[in-house]
Amino acid sequence: MPLREIEHHPTLMVEALARLRPVRRMPIWIRYLLTLAIVLVFFAARAALTDVQGSPFLLFLPAIVLTSFLFDRGSGLVATFFSTALAI
């Protein structure tokens, strides 16, 4: 199949991303509040896992990626700054 034909067929990932558009349309204060909640959940997981204390940023990376993916770039930046503050 030529490359041009492949580009026109929506994949499973594209369809999943299209379903997440309503999440990105939420008011900004709700997105940032959910971002802080997600980071706090990962902070609690980090506190519960004593073996990861040598790598303070390790468990925050999924939180940053998740919030950036679900909401927007601004939420990813908020998650990055909040994670850094909690890790220090």
PyMOL Python script that loads the backbone (N, CA, C, O; Angstrom):
from pymol import cmd

cmd.read_pdbstr("""\
ATOM      1  N   MET A   1       0.852  -1.176   0.000  1.00  0.00           N
ATOM      2  CA  MET A   1       0.000   0.000   0.000  1.00  0.00           C
ATOM      3  C   MET A   1       0.899   1.241   0.000  1.00  0.00           C
ATOM      4  O   MET A   1       1.798   1.346   0.834  1.00  0.00           O
ATOM      5  N   PRO A   2       0.671   2.169  -0.913  1.00  0.00           N
ATOM      6  CA  PRO A   2       1.493   3.380  -0.951  1.00  0.00           C
ATOM      7  C   PRO A   2       1.310   4.214   0.311  1.00  0.00           C
ATOM      8  O   PRO A   2       0.301   4.121   1.009  1.00  0.00           O
ATOM      9  N   LEU A   3       2.306   5.017   0.569  1.00  0.00           N
ATOM     10  CA  LEU A   3       2.323   5.828   1.778  1.00  0.00           C
ATOM     11  C   LEU A   3       1.164   6.813   1.814  1.00  0.00           C
ATOM     12  O   LEU A   3       0.612   7.061   2.886  1.00  0.00           O
ATOM     13  N   ARG A   4       0.790   7.369   0.706  1.00  0.00           N
ATOM     14  CA  ARG A   4      -0.301   8.344   0.685  1.00  0.00           C
ATOM     15  C   ARG A   4      -1.635   7.721   1.099  1.00  0.00           C
ATOM     16  O   ARG A   4      -2.461   8.391   1.719  1.00  0.00           O
ATOM     17  N   GLU A   5      -1.851   6.477   0.771  1.00  0.00           N
ATOM     18  CA  GLU A   5      -3.098   5.814   1.164  1.00  0.00           C
ATOM     19  C   GLU A   5      -3.116   5.538   2.662  1.00  0.00           C
ATOM     20  O   GLU A   5      -4.175   5.590   3.288  1.00  0.00           O
ATOM     21  N   ILE A   6      -1.991   5.254   3.222  1.00  0.00           N
ATOM     22  CA  ILE A   6      -1.903   4.976   4.657  1.00  0.00           C
ATOM     23  C   ILE A   6      -2.240   6.224   5.453  1.00  0.00           C
ATOM     24  O   ILE A   6      -2.886   6.128   6.496  1.00  0.00           O
ATOM     25  N   GLU A   7      -1.819   7.391   4.987  1.00  0.00           N
ATOM     26  CA  GLU A   7      -2.054   8.632   5.714  1.00  0.00           C
ATOM     27  C   GLU A   7      -3.532   8.967   5.841  1.00  0.00           C
ATOM     28  O   GLU A   7      -3.916   9.666   6.779  1.00  0.00           O
ATOM     29  N   HIS A   8      -4.360   8.498   4.940  1.00  0.00           N
ATOM     30  CA  HIS A   8      -5.773   8.852   4.953  1.00  0.00           C
ATOM     31  C   HIS A   8      -6.626   7.916   5.799  1.00  0.00           C
ATOM     32  O   HIS A   8      -7.795   8.211   6.051  1.00  0.00           O
ATOM     33  N   HIS A   9      -6.070   6.805   6.238  1.00  0.00           N
ATOM     34  CA  HIS A   9      -6.812   5.874   7.069  1.00  0.00           C
ATOM     35  C   HIS A   9      -6.570   6.208   8.532  1.00  0.00           C
ATOM     36  O   HIS A   9      -5.431   6.165   8.999  1.00  0.00           O
ATOM     37  N   PRO A  10      -7.639   6.543   9.266  1.00  0.00           N
ATOM     38  CA  PRO A  10      -7.426   6.850  10.691  1.00  0.00           C
ATOM     39  C   PRO A  10      -7.029   5.594  11.465  1.00  0.00           C
ATOM     40  O   PRO A  10      -7.603   4.521  11.280  1.00  0.00           O
ATOM     41  N   THR A  11      -6.058   5.755  12.314  1.00  0.00           N
ATOM     42  CA  THR A  11      -5.603   4.638  13.123  1.00  0.00           C
ATOM     43  C   THR A  11      -6.314   4.663  14.473  1.00  0.00           C
ATOM     44  O   THR A  11      -7.075   5.581  14.780  1.00  0.00           O
ATOM     45  N   LEU A  12      -6.056   3.672  15.237  1.00  0.00           N
ATOM     46  CA  LEU A  12      -6.651   3.577  16.563  1.00  0.00           C
ATOM     47  C   LEU A  12      -6.200   4.735  17.449  1.00  0.00           C
ATOM     48  O   LEU A  12      -6.987   5.257  18.238  1.00  0.00           O
ATOM     49  N   MET A  13      -4.941   5.135  17.321  1.00  0.00           N
ATOM     50  CA  MET A  13      -4.418   6.233  18.130  1.00  0.00           C
ATOM     51  C   MET A  13      -5.071   7.563  17.747  1.00  0.00           C
ATOM     52  O   MET A  13      -5.394   8.370  18.617  1.00  0.00           O
ATOM     53  N   VAL A  14      -5.261   7.786  16.464  1.00  0.00           N
ATOM     54  CA  VAL A  14      -5.899   9.026  16.012  1.00  0.00           C
ATOM     55  C   VAL A  14      -7.339   9.091  16.498  1.00  0.00           C
ATOM     56  O   VAL A  14      -7.810  10.153  16.905  1.00  0.00           O
ATOM     57  N   GLU A  15      -8.032   7.980  16.460  1.00  0.00           N
ATOM     58  CA  GLU A  15      -9.413   7.950  16.947  1.00  0.00           C
ATOM     59  C   GLU A  15      -9.466   8.187  18.456  1.00  0.00           C
ATOM     60  O   GLU A  15     -10.370   8.866  18.944  1.00  0.00           O
ATOM     61  N   ALA A  16      -8.515   7.640  19.188  1.00  0.00           N
ATOM     62  CA  ALA A  16      -8.472   7.850  20.641  1.00  0.00           C
ATOM     63  C   ALA A  16      -8.187   9.317  20.949  1.00  0.00           C
ATOM     64  O   ALA A  16      -8.778   9.879  21.871  1.00  0.00           O
ATOM     65  N   LEU A  17      -7.295   9.940  20.193  1.00  0.00           N
ATOM     66  CA  LEU A  17      -7.004  11.352  20.396  1.00  0.00           C
ATOM     67  C   LEU A  17      -8.215  12.225  20.070  1.00  0.00           C
ATOM     68  O   LEU A  17      -8.451  13.235  20.732  1.00  0.00           O
ATOM     69  N   ALA A  18      -8.966  11.845  19.073  1.00  0.00           N
ATOM     70  CA  ALA A  18     -10.158  12.610  18.708  1.00  0.00           C
ATOM     71  C   ALA A  18     -11.206  12.543  19.820  1.00  0.00           C
ATOM     72  O   ALA A  18     -11.954  13.499  20.021  1.00  0.00           O
ATOM     73  N   ARG A  19     -11.264  11.441  20.533  1.00  0.00           N
ATOM     74  CA  ARG A  19     -12.218  11.318  21.641  1.00  0.00           C
ATOM     75  C   ARG A  19     -11.836  12.183  22.837  1.00  0.00           C
ATOM     76  O   ARG A  19     -12.688  12.503  23.666  1.00  0.00           O
ATOM     77  N   LEU A  20     -10.567  12.562  22.934  1.00  0.00           N
ATOM     78  CA  LEU A  20     -10.098  13.355  24.067  1.00  0.00           C
ATOM     79  C   LEU A  20     -10.280  14.855  23.864  1.00  0.00           C
ATOM     80  O   LEU A  20      -9.963  15.627  24.768  1.00  0.00           O
ATOM     81  N   ARG A  21     -10.766  15.284  22.741  1.00  0.00           N
ATOM     82  CA  ARG A  21     -10.937  16.713  22.497  1.00  0.00           C
ATOM     83  C   ARG A  21     -11.838  17.403  23.509  1.00  0.00           C
ATOM     84  O   ARG A  21     -11.528  18.530  23.894  1.00  0.00           O
ATOM     85  N   PRO A  22     -12.936  16.801  23.967  1.00  0.00           N
ATOM     86  CA  PRO A  22     -13.747  17.493  24.986  1.00  0.00           C
ATOM     87  C   PRO A  22     -12.982  17.771  26.268  1.00  0.00           C
ATOM     88  O   PRO A  22     -13.267  18.761  26.942  1.00  0.00           O
ATOM     89  N   VAL A  23     -12.019  16.930  26.625  1.00  0.00           N
ATOM     90  CA  VAL A  23     -11.226  17.146  27.829  1.00  0.00           C
ATOM     91  C   VAL A  23     -10.401  18.419  27.674  1.00  0.00           C
ATOM     92  O   VAL A  23     -10.211  19.159  28.639  1.00  0.00           O
ATOM     93  N   ARG A  24      -9.911  18.673  26.464  1.00  0.00           N
ATOM     94  CA  ARG A  24      -9.095  19.853  26.219  1.00  0.00           C
ATOM     95  C   ARG A  24      -9.929  21.130  26.168  1.00  0.00           C
ATOM     96  O   ARG A  24      -9.369  22.226  26.208  1.00  0.00           O
ATOM     97  N   ARG A  25     -11.224  21.017  26.081  1.00  0.00           N
ATOM     98  CA  ARG A  25     -12.089  22.191  26.029  1.00  0.00           C
ATOM     99  C   ARG A  25     -12.605  22.608  27.405  1.00  0.00           C
ATOM    100  O   ARG A  25     -13.361  23.573  27.515  1.00  0.00           O
ATOM    101  N   MET A  26     -12.211  21.904  28.434  1.00  0.00           N
ATOM    102  CA  MET A  26     -12.638  22.267  29.786  1.00  0.00           C
ATOM    103  C   MET A  26     -12.028  23.608  30.164  1.00  0.00           C
ATOM    104  O   MET A  26     -11.003  23.998  29.604  1.00  0.00           O
ATOM    105  N   PRO A  27     -12.638  24.318  31.100  1.00  0.00           N
ATOM    106  CA  PRO A  27     -12.040  25.587  31.553  1.00  0.00           C
ATOM    107  C   PRO A  27     -10.627  25.368  32.087  1.00  0.00           C
ATOM    108  O   PRO A  27     -10.302  24.307  32.619  1.00  0.00           O
ATOM    109  N   ILE A  28      -9.816  26.377  31.935  1.00  0.00           N
ATOM    110  CA  ILE A  28      -8.400  26.242  32.272  1.00  0.00           C
ATOM    111  C   ILE A  28      -8.188  25.951  33.757  1.00  0.00           C
ATOM    112  O   ILE A  28      -7.267  25.216  34.113  1.00  0.00           O
ATOM    113  N   TRP A  29      -9.022  26.515  34.624  1.00  0.00           N
ATOM    114  CA  TRP A  29      -8.829  26.290  36.054  1.00  0.00           C
ATOM    115  C   TRP A  29      -9.122  24.840  36.424  1.00  0.00           C
ATOM    116  O   TRP A  29      -8.506  24.303  37.345  1.00  0.00           O
ATOM    117  N   ILE A  30     -10.053  24.198  35.721  1.00  0.00           N
ATOM    118  CA  ILE A  30     -10.339  22.778  35.978  1.00  0.00           C
ATOM    119  C   ILE A  30      -9.177  21.923  35.487  1.00  0.00           C
ATOM    120  O   ILE A  30      -8.774  20.976  36.162  1.00  0.00           O
ATOM    121  N   ARG A  31      -8.633  22.254  34.307  1.00  0.00           N
ATOM    122  CA  ARG A  31      -7.492  21.497  33.792  1.00  0.00           C
ATOM    123  C   ARG A  31      -6.290  21.609  34.721  1.00  0.00           C
ATOM    124  O   ARG A  31      -5.604  20.617  34.969  1.00  0.00           O
ATOM    125  N   TYR A  32      -6.029  22.814  35.241  1.00  0.00           N
ATOM    126  CA  TYR A  32      -4.887  22.984  36.132  1.00  0.00           C
ATOM    127  C   TYR A  32      -5.138  22.311  37.480  1.00  0.00           C
ATOM    128  O   TYR A  32      -4.208  21.774  38.082  1.00  0.00           O
ATOM    129  N   LEU A  33      -6.366  22.333  37.954  1.00  0.00           N
ATOM    130  CA  LEU A  33      -6.693  21.651  39.201  1.00  0.00           C
ATOM    131  C   LEU A  33      -6.524  20.136  39.044  1.00  0.00           C
ATOM    132  O   LEU A  33      -5.989  19.477  39.936  1.00  0.00           O
ATOM    133  N   LEU A  34      -6.972  19.591  37.933  1.00  0.00           N
ATOM    134  CA  LEU A  34      -6.778  18.163  37.674  1.00  0.00           C
ATOM    135  C   LEU A  34      -5.304  17.829  37.497  1.00  0.00           C
ATOM    136  O   LEU A  34      -4.852  16.754  37.893  1.00  0.00           O
ATOM    137  N   THR A  35      -4.559  18.747  36.903  1.00  0.00           N
ATOM    138  CA  THR A  35      -3.114  18.557  36.755  1.00  0.00           C
ATOM    139  C   THR A  35      -2.456  18.435  38.122  1.00  0.00           C
ATOM    140  O   THR A  35      -1.645  17.538  38.351  1.00  0.00           O
ATOM    141  N   LEU A  36      -2.806  19.339  39.028  1.00  0.00           N
ATOM    142  CA  LEU A  36      -2.233  19.276  40.380  1.00  0.00           C
ATOM    143  C   LEU A  36      -2.648  17.999  41.099  1.00  0.00           C
ATOM    144  O   LEU A  36      -1.853  17.418  41.838  1.00  0.00           O
ATOM    145  N   ALA A  37      -3.880  17.560  40.890  1.00  0.00           N
ATOM    146  CA  ALA A  37      -4.351  16.319  41.515  1.00  0.00           C
ATOM    147  C   ALA A  37      -3.577  15.108  40.990  1.00  0.00           C
ATOM    148  O   ALA A  37      -3.209  14.222  41.761  1.00  0.00           O
ATOM    149  N   ILE A  38      -3.334  15.073  39.692  1.00  0.00           N
ATOM    150  CA  ILE A  38      -2.582  13.954  39.105  1.00  0.00           C
ATOM    151  C   ILE A  38      -1.156  13.929  39.645  1.00  0.00           C
ATOM    152  O   ILE A  38      -0.632  12.865  39.974  1.00  0.00           O
ATOM    153  N   VAL A  39      -0.534  15.096  39.737  1.00  0.00           N
ATOM    154  CA  VAL A  39       0.833  15.160  40.263  1.00  0.00           C
ATOM    155  C   VAL A  39       0.859  14.734  41.725  1.00  0.00           C
ATOM    156  O   VAL A  39       1.792  14.054  42.152  1.00  0.00           O
ATOM    157  N   LEU A  40      -0.154  15.123  42.497  1.00  0.00           N
ATOM    158  CA  LEU A  40      -0.210  14.711  43.904  1.00  0.00           C
ATOM    159  C   LEU A  40      -0.396  13.206  44.049  1.00  0.00           C
ATOM    160  O   LEU A  40       0.138  12.609  44.984  1.00  0.00           O
ATOM    161  N   VAL A  41      -1.141  12.582  43.143  1.00  0.00           N
ATOM    162  CA  VAL A  41      -1.299  11.121  43.173  1.00  0.00           C
ATOM    163  C   VAL A  41       0.050  10.453  42.938  1.00  0.00           C
ATOM    164  O   VAL A  41       0.401   9.493  43.623  1.00  0.00           O
ATOM    165  N   PHE A  42       0.804  10.963  41.969  1.00  0.00           N
ATOM    166  CA  PHE A  42       2.123  10.388  41.713  1.00  0.00           C
ATOM    167  C   PHE A  42       3.102  10.703  42.844  1.00  0.00           C
ATOM    168  O   PHE A  42       4.007   9.914  43.113  1.00  0.00           O
ATOM    169  N   PHE A  43       2.930  11.844  43.506  1.00  0.00           N
ATOM    170  CA  PHE A  43       3.763  12.157  44.677  1.00  0.00           C
ATOM    171  C   PHE A  43       3.476  11.176  45.810  1.00  0.00           C
ATOM    172  O   PHE A  43       4.397  10.729  46.492  1.00  0.00           O
ATOM    173  N   ALA A  44       2.205  10.840  46.012  1.00  0.00           N
ATOM    174  CA  ALA A  44       1.847   9.856  47.036  1.00  0.00           C
ATOM    175  C   ALA A  44       2.425   8.489  46.696  1.00  0.00           C
ATOM    176  O   ALA A  44       2.875   7.762  47.581  1.00  0.00           O
ATOM    177  N   ALA A  45       2.412   8.141  45.406  1.00  0.00           N
ATOM    178  CA  ALA A  45       3.009   6.868  44.991  1.00  0.00           C
ATOM    179  C   ALA A  45       4.511   6.877  45.241  1.00  0.00           C
ATOM    180  O   ALA A  45       5.084   5.870  45.657  1.00  0.00           O
ATOM    181  N   ARG A  46       5.141   8.014  44.988  1.00  0.00           N
ATOM    182  CA  ARG A  46       6.583   8.134  45.238  1.00  0.00           C
ATOM    183  C   ARG A  46       6.892   8.018  46.728  1.00  0.00           C
ATOM    184  O   ARG A  46       7.877   7.391  47.117  1.00  0.00           O
ATOM    185  N   ALA A  47       6.054   8.620  47.550  1.00  0.00           N
ATOM    186  CA  ALA A  47       6.264   8.542  48.994  1.00  0.00           C
ATOM    187  C   ALA A  47       6.052   7.115  49.508  1.00  0.00           C
ATOM    188  O   ALA A  47       6.708   6.689  50.458  1.00  0.00           O
ATOM    189  N   ALA A  48       5.136   6.385  48.877  1.00  0.00           N
ATOM    190  CA  ALA A  48       4.864   5.006  49.307  1.00  0.00           C
ATOM    191  C   ALA A  48       5.977   4.049  48.897  1.00  0.00           C
ATOM    192  O   ALA A  48       6.220   3.043  49.563  1.00  0.00           O
ATOM    193  N   LEU A  49       6.647   4.369  47.800  1.00  0.00           N
ATOM    194  CA  LEU A  49       7.731   3.508  47.316  1.00  0.00           C
ATOM    195  C   LEU A  49       9.056   4.043  47.842  1.00  0.00           C
ATOM    196  O   LEU A  49       9.565   5.048  47.346  1.00  0.00           O
ATOM    197  N   THR A  50       9.595   3.397  48.811  1.00  0.00           N
ATOM    198  CA  THR A  50      10.833   3.883  49.428  1.00  0.00           C
ATOM    199  C   THR A  50      12.063   3.578  48.581  1.00  0.00           C
ATOM    200  O   THR A  50      13.106   4.203  48.770  1.00  0.00           O
ATOM    201  N   ASP A  51      11.962   2.625  47.647  1.00  0.00           N
ATOM    202  CA  ASP A  51      13.117   2.244  46.831  1.00  0.00           C
ATOM    203  C   ASP A  51      13.459   3.306  45.787  1.00  0.00           C
ATOM    204  O   ASP A  51      14.571   3.299  45.259  1.00  0.00           O
ATOM    205  N   VAL A  52      12.553   4.201  45.481  1.00  0.00           N
ATOM    206  CA  VAL A  52      12.763   5.177  44.414  1.00  0.00           C
ATOM    207  C   VAL A  52      13.309   6.491  44.959  1.00  0.00           C
ATOM    208  O   VAL A  52      13.430   7.461  44.209  1.00  0.00           O
ATOM    209  N   GLN A  53      13.632   6.543  46.213  1.00  0.00           N
ATOM    210  CA  GLN A  53      14.077   7.790  46.818  1.00  0.00           C
ATOM    211  C   GLN A  53      15.363   8.320  46.188  1.00  0.00           C
ATOM    212  O   GLN A  53      15.636   9.516  46.281  1.00  0.00           O
ATOM    213  N   GLY A  54      16.153   7.469  45.555  1.00  0.00           N
ATOM    214  CA  GLY A  54      17.370   7.919  44.903  1.00  0.00           C
ATOM    215  C   GLY A  54      17.102   8.650  43.604  1.00  0.00           C
ATOM    216  O   GLY A  54      17.958   9.401  43.137  1.00  0.00           O
ATOM    217  N   SER A  55      15.943   8.452  43.010  1.00  0.00           N
ATOM    218  CA  SER A  55      15.566   9.108  41.757  1.00  0.00           C
ATOM    219  C   SER A  55      14.300   9.917  41.996  1.00  0.00           C
ATOM    220  O   SER A  55      13.201   9.415  41.759  1.00  0.00           O
ATOM    221  N   PRO A  56      14.426  11.161  42.461  1.00  0.00           N
ATOM    222  CA  PRO A  56      13.237  11.910  42.872  1.00  0.00           C
ATOM    223  C   PRO A  56      12.295  12.276  41.721  1.00  0.00           C
ATOM    224  O   PRO A  56      11.104  12.493  41.949  1.00  0.00           O
ATOM    225  N   PHE A  57      12.806  12.348  40.498  1.00  0.00           N
ATOM    226  CA  PHE A  57      11.966  12.773  39.388  1.00  0.00           C
ATOM    227  C   PHE A  57      11.375  11.611  38.597  1.00  0.00           C
ATOM    228  O   PHE A  57      10.570  11.823  37.690  1.00  0.00           O
ATOM    229  N   LEU A  58      11.768  10.388  38.935  1.00  0.00           N
ATOM    230  CA  LEU A  58      11.387   9.229  38.128  1.00  0.00           C
ATOM    231  C   LEU A  58       9.874   9.033  38.035  1.00  0.00           C
ATOM    232  O   LEU A  58       9.354   8.840  36.936  1.00  0.00           O
ATOM    233  N   LEU A  59       9.169   9.078  39.139  1.00  0.00           N
ATOM    234  CA  LEU A  59       7.731   8.844  39.105  1.00  0.00           C
ATOM    235  C   LEU A  59       6.921  10.073  38.691  1.00  0.00           C
ATOM    236  O   LEU A  59       5.716   9.973  38.458  1.00  0.00           O
ATOM    237  N   PHE A  60       7.567  11.211  38.601  1.00  0.00           N
ATOM    238  CA  PHE A  60       6.845  12.394  38.154  1.00  0.00           C
ATOM    239  C   PHE A  60       6.759  12.480  36.632  1.00  0.00           C
ATOM    240  O   PHE A  60       5.877  13.154  36.099  1.00  0.00           O
ATOM    241  N   LEU A  61       7.649  11.817  35.943  1.00  0.00           N
ATOM    242  CA  LEU A  61       7.645  11.869  34.486  1.00  0.00           C
ATOM    243  C   LEU A  61       6.331  11.369  33.880  1.00  0.00           C
ATOM    244  O   LEU A  61       5.808  12.024  32.978  1.00  0.00           O
ATOM    245  N   PRO A  62       5.773  10.244  34.330  1.00  0.00           N
ATOM    246  CA  PRO A  62       4.470   9.832  33.784  1.00  0.00           C
ATOM    247  C   PRO A  62       3.362  10.848  34.056  1.00  0.00           C
ATOM    248  O   PRO A  62       2.462  11.014  33.232  1.00  0.00           O
ATOM    249  N   ALA A  63       3.415  11.516  35.179  1.00  0.00           N
ATOM    250  CA  ALA A  63       2.398  12.529  35.482  1.00  0.00           C
ATOM    251  C   ALA A  63       2.493  13.704  34.517  1.00  0.00           C
ATOM    252  O   ALA A  63       1.475  14.230  34.067  1.00  0.00           O
ATOM    253  N   ILE A  64       3.708  14.108  34.207  1.00  0.00           N
ATOM    254  CA  ILE A  64       3.911  15.220  33.277  1.00  0.00           C
ATOM    255  C   ILE A  64       3.451  14.841  31.877  1.00  0.00           C
ATOM    256  O   ILE A  64       2.774  15.622  31.208  1.00  0.00           O
ATOM    257  N   VAL A  65       3.817  13.648  31.436  1.00  0.00           N
ATOM    258  CA  VAL A  65       3.412  13.195  30.104  1.00  0.00           C
ATOM    259  C   VAL A  65       1.894  13.039  30.036  1.00  0.00           C
ATOM    260  O   VAL A  65       1.273  13.431  29.048  1.00  0.00           O
ATOM    261  N   LEU A  66       1.306  12.479  31.061  1.00  0.00           N
ATOM    262  CA  LEU A  66      -0.145  12.266  31.078  1.00  0.00           C
ATOM    263  C   LEU A  66      -0.912  13.584  31.026  1.00  0.00           C
ATOM    264  O   LEU A  66      -1.865  13.715  30.258  1.00  0.00           O
ATOM    265  N   THR A  67      -0.511  14.551  31.829  1.00  0.00           N
ATOM    266  CA  THR A  67      -1.233  15.821  31.834  1.00  0.00           C
ATOM    267  C   THR A  67      -1.019  16.588  30.530  1.00  0.00           C
ATOM    268  O   THR A  67      -1.937  17.242  30.035  1.00  0.00           O
ATOM    269  N   SER A  68       0.175  16.509  29.980  1.00  0.00           N
ATOM    270  CA  SER A  68       0.412  17.166  28.690  1.00  0.00           C
ATOM    271  C   SER A  68      -0.437  16.528  27.597  1.00  0.00           C
ATOM    272  O   SER A  68      -0.977  17.221  26.735  1.00  0.00           O
ATOM    273  N   PHE A  69      -0.549  15.221  27.638  1.00  0.00           N
ATOM    274  CA  PHE A  69      -1.329  14.501  26.630  1.00  0.00           C
ATOM    275  C   PHE A  69      -2.821  14.760  26.792  1.00  0.00           C
ATOM    276  O   PHE A  69      -3.521  15.003  25.809  1.00  0.00           O
ATOM    277  N   LEU A  70      -3.304  14.709  28.014  1.00  0.00           N
ATOM    278  CA  LEU A  70      -4.744  14.862  28.239  1.00  0.00           C
ATOM    279  C   LEU A  70      -5.231  16.293  28.057  1.00  0.00           C
ATOM    280  O   LEU A  70      -6.295  16.519  27.482  1.00  0.00           O
ATOM    281  N   PHE A  71      -4.471  17.245  28.537  1.00  0.00           N
ATOM    282  CA  PHE A  71      -4.974  18.616  28.574  1.00  0.00           C
ATOM    283  C   PHE A  71      -4.296  19.482  27.517  1.00  0.00           C
ATOM    284  O   PHE A  71      -4.833  19.635  26.420  1.00  0.00           O
ATOM    285  N   ASP A  72      -3.151  20.039  27.812  1.00  0.00           N
ATOM    286  CA  ASP A  72      -2.446  20.864  26.844  1.00  0.00           C
ATOM    287  C   ASP A  72      -1.031  21.130  27.334  1.00  0.00           C
ATOM    288  O   ASP A  72      -0.611  20.629  28.377  1.00  0.00           O
ATOM    289  N   ARG A  73      -0.313  21.921  26.566  1.00  0.00           N
ATOM    290  CA  ARG A  73       1.072  22.222  26.892  1.00  0.00           C
ATOM    291  C   ARG A  73       1.186  22.990  28.209  1.00  0.00           C
ATOM    292  O   ARG A  73       2.112  22.755  28.985  1.00  0.00           O
ATOM    293  N   GLY A  74       0.259  23.897  28.460  1.00  0.00           N
ATOM    294  CA  GLY A  74       0.286  24.667  29.699  1.00  0.00           C
ATOM    295  C   GLY A  74       0.144  23.788  30.924  1.00  0.00           C
ATOM    296  O   GLY A  74       0.814  24.006  31.933  1.00  0.00           O
ATOM    297  N   SER A  75      -0.720  22.805  30.839  1.00  0.00           N
ATOM    298  CA  SER A  75      -0.880  21.867  31.955  1.00  0.00           C
ATOM    299  C   SER A  75       0.385  21.047  32.163  1.00  0.00           C
ATOM    300  O   SER A  75       0.745  20.723  33.295  1.00  0.00           O
ATOM    301  N   GLY A  76       1.053  20.716  31.077  1.00  0.00           N
ATOM    302  CA  GLY A  76       2.324  20.006  31.192  1.00  0.00           C
ATOM    303  C   GLY A  76       3.382  20.843  31.892  1.00  0.00           C
ATOM    304  O   GLY A  76       4.173  20.328  32.682  1.00  0.00           O
ATOM    305  N   LEU A  77       3.388  22.143  31.594  1.00  0.00           N
ATOM    306  CA  LEU A  77       4.336  23.033  32.264  1.00  0.00           C
ATOM    307  C   LEU A  77       4.003  23.175  33.748  1.00  0.00           C
ATOM    308  O   LEU A  77       4.901  23.177  34.591  1.00  0.00           O
ATOM    309  N   VAL A  78       2.723  23.291  34.064  1.00  0.00           N
ATOM    310  CA  VAL A  78       2.316  23.363  35.473  1.00  0.00           C
ATOM    311  C   VAL A  78       2.724  22.078  36.193  1.00  0.00           C
ATOM    312  O   VAL A  78       3.222  22.125  37.317  1.00  0.00           O
ATOM    313  N   ALA A  79       2.514  20.936  35.548  1.00  0.00           N
ATOM    314  CA  ALA A  79       2.908  19.655  36.147  1.00  0.00           C
ATOM    315  C   ALA A  79       4.420  19.589  36.338  1.00  0.00           C
ATOM    316  O   ALA A  79       4.893  19.057  37.342  1.00  0.00           O
ATOM    317  N   THR A  80       5.177  20.120  35.389  1.00  0.00           N
ATOM    318  CA  THR A  80       6.636  20.119  35.501  1.00  0.00           C
ATOM    319  C   THR A  80       7.099  20.960  36.683  1.00  0.00           C
ATOM    320  O   THR A  80       7.928  20.519  37.478  1.00  0.00           O
ATOM    321  N   PHE A  81       6.565  22.169  36.798  1.00  0.00           N
ATOM    322  CA  PHE A  81       6.976  23.054  37.896  1.00  0.00           C
ATOM    323  C   PHE A  81       6.530  22.511  39.255  1.00  0.00           C
ATOM    324  O   PHE A  81       7.287  22.568  40.224  1.00  0.00           O
ATOM    325  N   PHE A  82       5.314  21.990  39.327  1.00  0.00           N
ATOM    326  CA  PHE A  82       4.811  21.447  40.579  1.00  0.00           C
ATOM    327  C   PHE A  82       5.588  20.183  40.979  1.00  0.00           C
ATOM    328  O   PHE A  82       5.892  19.979  42.154  1.00  0.00           O
ATOM    329  N   SER A  83       5.900  19.353  40.006  1.00  0.00           N
ATOM    330  CA  SER A  83       6.688  18.135  40.282  1.00  0.00           C
ATOM    331  C   SER A  83       8.074  18.496  40.783  1.00  0.00           C
ATOM    332  O   SER A  83       8.595  17.876  41.710  1.00  0.00           O
ATOM    333  N   THR A  84       8.663  19.503  40.161  1.00  0.00           N
ATOM    334  CA  THR A  84       9.998  19.937  40.597  1.00  0.00           C
ATOM    335  C   THR A  84       9.961  20.452  42.037  1.00  0.00           C
ATOM    336  O   THR A  84      10.854  20.159  42.831  1.00  0.00           O
ATOM    337  N   ALA A  85       8.939  21.209  42.359  1.00  0.00           N
ATOM    338  CA  ALA A  85       8.809  21.733  43.725  1.00  0.00           C
ATOM    339  C   ALA A  85       8.631  20.603  44.743  1.00  0.00           C
ATOM    340  O   ALA A  85       9.175  20.667  45.845  1.00  0.00           O
ATOM    341  N   LEU A  86       7.875  19.580  44.377  1.00  0.00           N
ATOM    342  CA  LEU A  86       7.659  18.460  45.289  1.00  0.00           C
ATOM    343  C   LEU A  86       8.882  17.554  45.391  1.00  0.00           C
ATOM    344  O   LEU A  86       9.104  16.929  46.429  1.00  0.00           O
ATOM    345  N   ALA A  87       9.663  17.478  44.343  1.00  0.00           N
ATOM    346  CA  ALA A  87      10.816  16.580  44.341  1.00  0.00           C
ATOM    347  C   ALA A  87      12.000  17.145  45.122  1.00  0.00           C
ATOM    348  O   ALA A  87      12.867  16.400  45.579  1.00  0.00           O
ATOM    349  N   ILE A  88      12.026  18.445  45.268  1.00  0.00           N
ATOM    350  CA  ILE A  88      13.176  19.084  45.949  1.00  0.00           C
ATOM    351  C   ILE A  88      13.024  19.017  47.444  1.00  0.00           C
ATOM    352  O   ILE A  88      13.889  19.500  48.175  1.00  0.00           O
TER     353      ILE A  88
END
""", "prot")
cmd.dss("prot")
cmd.show_as("cartoon", "prot")
cmd.util.cbc("prot")
cmd.orient("prot")
